[in-house]
């Protein structure tokens, strides 16, 4: 992995922190969040995907930002940095 980025295991995060990261992911990806129930359902589905290893959490130590990405997004992103 690129030195600037660290993969954070979701199990190290408090439940509220993980939920907040997943909510940002839901919003950024354009999921339907017109109701609290819909948003909660998306977050729960994403939590399950995280448990299956389909999503990763990357922390940028330079900018001190944290992002949730699919495995493919992370590979594309990190691969693009090394070129």
HUHUPE-V613585 format. One record per residue. N is the residue number from 1. SS is DSSP state (~ for helix, > for strand, _ for the rest). PHI is phi as a letter, one per 20 degrees, with the letter a starting at -180 (* if undefined). BURIAL is 1 if it has 9 or more other C-alpha atoms within 8 Angstrom, else 0. Layout:
n->N ss->SS phi->PHI burial->BURIAL
n->N ss->SS phi->PHI burial->BURIAL
This chain:
n->1 ss->_ phi->* burial->0
n->2 ss->_ phi->g burial->0
n->3 ss->_ phi->g burial->0
n->4 ss->_ phi->f burial->0
n->5 ss->> phi->d burial->1
n->6 ss->> phi->c burial->1
n->7 ss->> phi->e burial->0
n->8 ss->_ phi->d burial->1
n->9 ss->_ phi->f burial->0
n->10 ss->~ phi->g burial->1
n->11 ss->~ phi->f burial->0
n->12 ss->~ phi->e burial->0
n->13 ss->_ phi->e burial->0
n->14 ss->_ phi->f burial->0
n->15 ss->~ phi->g burial->0
n->16 ss->~ phi->f burial->0
n->17 ss->~ phi->f burial->0
n->18 ss->~ phi->f burial->1
n->19 ss->~ phi->f burial->1
n->20 ss->~ phi->f burial->0
n->21 ss->~ phi->f burial->1
n->22 ss->~ phi->f burial->1
n->23 ss->~ phi->f burial->1
n->24 ss->~ phi->f burial->0
n->25 ss->~ phi->g burial->1
n->26 ss->~ phi->g burial->1
n->27 ss->~ phi->f burial->1
n->28 ss->~ phi->f burial->0
n->29 ss->_ phi->e burial->0
n->30 ss->_ phi->n burial->0
n->31 ss->_ phi->f burial->0
n->32 ss->_ phi->f burial->0
n->33 ss->_ phi->c burial->1
n->34 ss->_ phi->f burial->0
n->35 ss->_ phi->c burial->0
n->36 ss->~ phi->f burial->0
n->37 ss->~ phi->f burial->0
n->38 ss->~ phi->f burial->1
n->39 ss->~ phi->f burial->1
n->40 ss->~ phi->f burial->0
n->41 ss->~ phi->f burial->0
n->42 ss->~ phi->f burial->1
n->43 ss->~ phi->f burial->1
n->44 ss->~ phi->f burial->0
n->45 ss->~ phi->f burial->0
n->46 ss->~ phi->f burial->1
n->47 ss->~ phi->f burial->1
n->48 ss->~ phi->f burial->0
n->49 ss->~ phi->f burial->1
n->50 ss->~ phi->f burial->1
n->51 ss->~ phi->f burial->0
n->52 ss->_ phi->e burial->0
n->53 ss->_ phi->n burial->0
n->54 ss->_ phi->e burial->1
n->55 ss->> phi->c burial->1
n->56 ss->> phi->c burial->1
n->57 ss->> phi->d burial->1
n->58 ss->> phi->d burial->1
n->59 ss->> phi->d burial->1
n->60 ss->> phi->e burial->1
n->61 ss->_ phi->f burial->1
n->62 ss->_ phi->f burial->0
n->63 ss->_ phi->e burial->0
n->64 ss->_ phi->l burial->0
n->65 ss->> phi->d burial->0
n->66 ss->> phi->c burial->0
n->67 ss->> phi->c burial->1
n->68 ss->> phi->e burial->1
n->69 ss->> phi->c burial->1
n->70 ss->> phi->f burial->1
n->71 ss->~ phi->g burial->1
n->72 ss->~ phi->f burial->0
n->73 ss->~ phi->f burial->0
n->74 ss->~ phi->f burial->1
n->75 ss->~ phi->f burial->0
n->76 ss->~ phi->f burial->0
n->77 ss->~ phi->f burial->0
n->78 ss->~ phi->f burial->1
n->79 ss->~ phi->f burial->0
n->80 ss->~ phi->f burial->0
n->81 ss->~ phi->f burial->0
n->82 ss->~ phi->e burial->0
n->83 ss->_ phi->f burial->0
